[in-house]
Amino acid sequence: MFCFPACLHRWYARPLVVLMLLASPALPTVFAVEWVEVVRTLESAVPRLAITYPGGEQGSCSAVIINAKKGYALTAGHCTKIPNATFAFADQRVLVVKTDAKLDLSLLSFAPKHGWTQLKLAKATPPAGAPALLAGYAFGAEQLYVQAGIVANPLEKYDGQLILNIEVIAGDSGGPVVNAAGELIGVTVQAWFAPPAQLTCAIPVEGVRGFVAEYLP
């Protein structure tokens, strides 16, 4: 079994041709959830984090806004662990406020912009079997993509991560995982991979809240 981050760096950059999401008949409760309205709220709260390397090459991750009024967002820590790189949401410069290497989270600051919204943090991580939705800029695409699944293990005993039965894709790192109410339950950081099986690993909302408590609305 391999464990790898879900960021899209320069050596992985490829044009996006087609992304197909296959619904598994084994998860009827997941696809019975009405995700359309939830996805609409994500579109203005999940920016694409563009990464520019010192040599000018490009990469990308995803991010999630936690305070739109004051300009704070989260992404995966490994997305910002690049010496002398610069970061942006579209054409707007983004700064790294702090990083927790153990949690693999980075707090970002940006100039608030009209039209951007924030995600509310859920009160707690949902139990195993609960529906969940992952959002991110898969393969570095300019448009947001979503995938639905279930919580496989709410707090994995070795490192306390939220484990999801959702296939993560390069470029999804730093994006949100939400519940059926559209509340943030985790931030995507990596995947467990043993071909052909894959599980997504996310930092659960309890860890997120502890990391950004003073920056929340």
C-alpha positions as CSV (number, residue, x, y, z in Angstrom):
1,M,0.0,0.0,0.0
2,F,1.3,3.4,-1.0
3,C,0.5,6.8,0.5
4,F,0.7,9.8,-1.7
5,P,-0.3,13.5,-1.6
6,A,-3.1,14.7,-4.0
7,C,-1.4,17.8,-5.2
8,L,-0.6,18.6,-8.8
9,H,3.0,19.7,-9.2
10,R,4.9,20.5,-12.3
11,W,5.9,16.9,-13.1
12,Y,2.3,15.8,-13.2
13,A,0.8,18.7,-15.2
14,R,-1.3,17.3,-18.1
15,P,-4.2,18.8,-20.0
16,L,-7.6,17.7,-18.7
17,V,-9.5,15.8,-21.4
18,V,-12.3,13.9,-19.7
19,L,-13.3,13.2,-16.1
20,M,-15.8,10.5,-15.6
21,L,-17.4,9.9,-12.2
22,L,-18.8,6.4,-11.8
23,A,-21.5,5.9,-9.2
24,S,-21.3,2.6,-7.4
25,P,-24.6,0.7,-6.8
26,A,-23.1,-0.5,-3.5
27,L,-23.6,3.0,-2.0
28,P,-27.3,3.9,-2.6
29,T,-27.5,6.3,0.4
30,V,-24.7,8.4,-1.0
31,F,-26.4,9.0,-4.3
32,A,-29.8,9.5,-2.7
33,V,-28.5,12.7,-1.2
34,E,-29.4,15.9,-3.2
35,W,-25.9,17.3,-3.7
36,V,-26.9,20.0,-6.3
37,E,-27.5,22.8,-3.8
38,V,-24.4,21.8,-1.8
39,V,-22.2,22.1,-4.9
40,R,-23.6,25.5,-5.7
41,T,-22.4,26.8,-2.3
42,L,-19.0,25.2,-2.9
43,E,-18.4,27.1,-6.2
44,S,-17.8,30.4,-4.4
45,A,-16.0,29.0,-1.4
46,V,-13.4,26.6,-3.0
47,P,-10.8,28.5,-5.0
48,R,-8.1,27.0,-7.1
49,L,-4.7,27.6,-5.6
50,A,-2.2,28.3,-8.5
51,I,1.4,27.6,-7.7
52,T,4.3,29.3,-9.6
53,Y,7.7,27.8,-9.1
54,P,10.9,29.9,-9.2
55,G,11.6,28.8,-12.7
56,G,8.1,29.9,-13.9
57,E,6.6,26.4,-14.1
58,Q,3.1,25.9,-12.8
59,G,1.3,23.6,-10.4
60,S,-1.9,23.7,-8.5
61,C,-3.9,22.5,-5.4
62,S,-7.3,23.3,-4.0
63,A,-8.3,25.5,-1.1
64,V,-11.3,26.2,1.1
65,I,-12.4,29.6,2.4
66,I,-13.1,29.6,6.2
67,N,-13.5,33.4,6.6
68,A,-14.5,35.4,3.6
69,K,-14.9,38.7,5.3
70,K,-11.3,38.7,6.8
71,G,-9.7,36.7,3.9
72,Y,-8.6,33.4,5.3
73,A,-8.5,30.0,3.6
74,L,-7.1,26.5,4.2
75,T,-5.1,24.2,2.0
76,A,-2.9,21.2,2.5
77,G,0.5,21.9,4.0
78,H,2.5,20.1,1.4
79,C,1.0,22.4,-1.2
80,T,2.9,25.4,0.2
81,K,6.1,23.5,1.2
82,I,7.9,24.8,-1.9
83,P,10.9,27.2,-1.4
84,N,10.5,30.5,-3.2
85,A,7.2,29.6,-4.8
86,T,4.3,32.1,-5.1
87,F,0.6,31.3,-4.7
88,A,-2.5,32.9,-6.1
89,F,-6.3,32.6,-6.4
90,A,-6.8,33.5,-10.0
91,D,-4.8,36.7,-10.4
92,Q,-4.8,37.5,-6.7
93,R,-1.7,36.9,-4.6
94,V,-2.1,34.6,-1.6
95,L,0.2,34.6,1.4
96,V,1.0,31.7,3.8
97,V,0.2,32.7,7.4
98,K,1.2,29.4,9.1
99,T,1.7,25.7,8.5
100,D,1.3,22.7,10.7
101,A,3.5,19.9,9.3
102,K,2.0,17.2,11.5
103,L,-1.5,18.1,10.4
104,D,-0.4,18.9,6.9
105,L,-2.5,22.1,6.9
106,S,-1.6,25.6,5.8
107,L,-3.5,28.8,6.6
108,L,-3.7,31.3,3.7
109,S,-4.5,35.0,3.7
110,F,-6.0,36.9,0.8
111,A,-7.7,40.3,0.1
112,P,-11.4,39.7,0.5
113,K,-13.3,39.8,-2.8
114,H,-17.0,40.3,-3.5
115,G,-18.8,37.1,-4.3
116,W,-16.6,34.8,-2.3
117,T,-18.2,32.9,0.5
118,Q,-17.1,30.6,3.3
119,L,-17.9,27.1,4.5
120,K,-19.2,26.5,8.0
121,L,-17.4,24.0,10.0
122,A,-19.4,20.9,11.1
123,K,-19.8,20.3,14.8
124,A,-18.1,16.9,14.6
125,T,-16.8,14.3,12.2
126,P,-19.7,12.1,11.0
127,P,-19.8,8.3,11.7
128,A,-18.7,5.6,9.4
129,G,-21.2,5.1,6.6
130,A,-22.3,8.8,6.5
131,P,-22.4,10.4,3.0
132,A,-19.6,12.8,2.1
133,L,-18.7,14.9,-0.9
134,L,-15.1,15.9,-1.9
135,A,-14.5,19.0,-4.1
136,G,-11.3,20.1,-5.8
137,Y,-9.6,21.1,-9.0
138,A,-8.8,17.6,-10.3
139,F,-5.9,17.3,-12.7
140,G,-5.4,21.1,-12.3
141,A,-8.6,21.9,-14.1
142,E,-9.9,25.5,-14.1
143,Q,-13.4,24.2,-13.1
144,L,-14.4,22.6,-9.8
145,Y,-15.1,18.9,-9.8
146,V,-16.9,16.9,-7.1
147,Q,-17.1,13.2,-6.1
148,A,-19.4,11.6,-3.7
149,G,-18.7,8.7,-1.3
150,I,-19.0,7.7,2.3
151,V,-17.0,8.0,5.5
152,A,-15.0,4.8,5.8
153,N,-13.3,5.4,9.2
154,P,-14.0,8.7,11.1
155,L,-10.8,8.8,13.1
156,E,-8.1,6.3,11.8
157,K,-6.4,5.0,15.0
158,Y,-2.8,5.5,13.8
159,D,-2.8,9.2,12.9
160,G,-6.4,10.4,13.6
161,Q,-7.2,11.1,9.9
162,L,-10.7,11.0,8.4
163,I,-10.7,8.1,5.9
164,L,-13.2,8.3,3.0
165,N,-14.4,5.8,0.4
166,I,-13.9,8.5,-2.3
167,E,-11.3,8.4,-5.1
168,V,-9.0,11.4,-4.7
169,I,-7.3,12.9,-7.8
170,A,-4.1,14.9,-8.3
171,G,-5.1,18.5,-7.8
172,D,-7.6,17.8,-5.0
173,S,-5.2,18.4,-2.1
174,G,-6.4,21.2,0.2
175,G,-10.0,21.0,-1.0
176,P,-12.9,20.4,1.3
177,V,-14.8,17.3,2.3
178,V,-18.4,18.2,3.2
179,N,-21.4,16.5,4.7
180,A,-25.0,16.5,3.3
181,A,-25.6,19.9,4.8
182,G,-22.6,21.4,3.0
183,E,-20.6,21.8,6.2
184,L,-16.9,21.2,6.3
185,I,-16.0,17.9,7.8
186,G,-12.4,17.6,6.6
187,V,-9.6,18.9,4.3
188,T,-8.1,16.5,1.7
189,V,-4.4,15.8,2.2
190,Q,-3.5,12.4,0.7
191,A,-4.6,8.9,-0.3
192,W,-3.9,5.3,0.6
193,F,-3.3,3.5,-2.6
194,A,-3.0,-0.3,-3.2
195,P,-4.0,-0.9,-6.9
196,P,-6.8,-0.9,-7.8
197,A,-8.1,0.2,-4.4
198,Q,-7.9,3.7,-3.0
199,L,-9.0,5.6,0.1
200,T,-8.9,9.3,0.6
201,C,-7.3,10.7,3.8
202,A,-8.4,14.1,5.2
203,I,-7.8,16.1,8.3
204,P,-11.0,15.9,10.3
205,V,-13.0,19.0,11.4
206,E,-11.7,18.7,15.0
207,G,-8.1,19.1,13.8
208,V,-9.1,21.9,11.4
209,R,-10.9,23.8,14.2
210,G,-8.0,23.6,16.5
211,F,-5.6,24.9,13.8
212,V,-7.7,27.9,12.8
213,A,-9.9,28.7,15.8
214,E,-8.8,32.3,16.2
215,Y,-9.3,33.0,12.4
216,L,-12.9,31.8,12.2
217,P,-15.8,34.3,11.9
